[in-house]
Amino acid sequence: MGGQLQRAIALSEILRNHPHSQINTWANKILAVLSKEISRA
């Protein structure tokens, strides 16, 4: 599962730079959640 988490983080980091504001806002929120998952693992 660690590989999936790393891929999700990598994708979210790419989407943070998306020109559509809703997408980069979503990516920032997801990164916060994923970061918590990493710290718990």
C-alpha positions as YAML, in Angstrom:
chain: A
units: angstrom
residues:
- id: 1
  name: MET
  ca: [0.00, 0.00, 0.00]
- id: 2
  name: GLY
  ca: [2.96, 2.33, 0.50]
- id: 3
  name: GLY
  ca: [3.52, 2.46, -3.25]
- id: 4
  name: GLN
  ca: [-0.03, 3.61, -3.85]
- id: 5
  name: LEU
  ca: [0.34, 6.30, -1.21]
- id: 6
  name: GLN
  ca: [3.54, 7.56, -2.81]
- id: 7
  name: ARG
  ca: [1.88, 7.64, -6.26]
- id: 8
  name: ALA
  ca: [-1.12, 9.49, -4.84]
- id: 9
  name: ILE
  ca: [1.17, 12.08, -3.29]
- id: 10
  name: ALA
  ca: [3.13, 12.48, -6.52]
- id: 11
  name: LEU
  ca: [-0.06, 12.97, -8.53]
- id: 12
  name: SER
  ca: [-1.45, 15.43, -6.00]
- id: 13
  name: GLU
  ca: [1.77, 17.44, -6.12]
- id: 14
  name: ILE
  ca: [1.43, 17.68, -9.90]
- id: 15
  name: LEU
  ca: [-2.23, 18.71, -9.63]
- id: 16
  name: ARG
  ca: [-1.35, 21.49, -7.16]
- id: 17
  name: ASN
  ca: [0.01, 23.39, -10.17]
- id: 18
  name: HIS
  ca: [-3.09, 22.85, -12.31]
- id: 19
  name: PRO
  ca: [-4.51, 26.08, -13.81]
- id: 20
  name: HIS
  ca: [-8.05, 25.24, -12.65]
- id: 21
  name: SER
  ca: [-8.45, 26.60, -9.12]
- id: 22
  name: GLN
  ca: [-10.84, 23.88, -7.94]
- id: 23
  name: ILE
  ca: [-8.38, 21.18, -8.96]
- id: 24
  name: ASN
  ca: [-5.41, 22.74, -7.20]
- id: 25
  name: THR
  ca: [-7.52, 23.44, -4.11]
- id: 26
  name: TRP
  ca: [-8.61, 19.80, -4.06]
- id: 27
  name: ALA
  ca: [-5.02, 18.62, -4.53]
- id: 28
  name: ASN
  ca: [-3.85, 20.73, -1.58]
- id: 29
  name: LYS
  ca: [-6.57, 19.25, 0.64]
- id: 30
  name: ILE
  ca: [-5.72, 15.72, -0.45]
- id: 31
  name: LEU
  ca: [-2.01, 16.32, 0.19]
- id: 32
  name: ALA
  ca: [-2.81, 17.32, 3.75]
- id: 33
  name: VAL
  ca: [-4.75, 14.09, 4.25]
- id: 34
  name: LEU
  ca: [-2.05, 11.97, 2.61]
- id: 35
  name: SER
  ca: [0.64, 13.60, 4.72]
- id: 36
  name: LYS
  ca: [-1.23, 12.54, 7.85]
- id: 37
  name: GLU
  ca: [-1.42, 9.00, 6.48]
- id: 38
  name: ILE
  ca: [2.35, 8.91, 6.01]
- id: 39
  name: SER
  ca: [2.98, 10.14, 9.53]
- id: 40
  name: ARG
  ca: [0.73, 7.38, 10.91]
- id: 41
  name: ALA
  ca: [2.39, 4.63, 8.85]
...
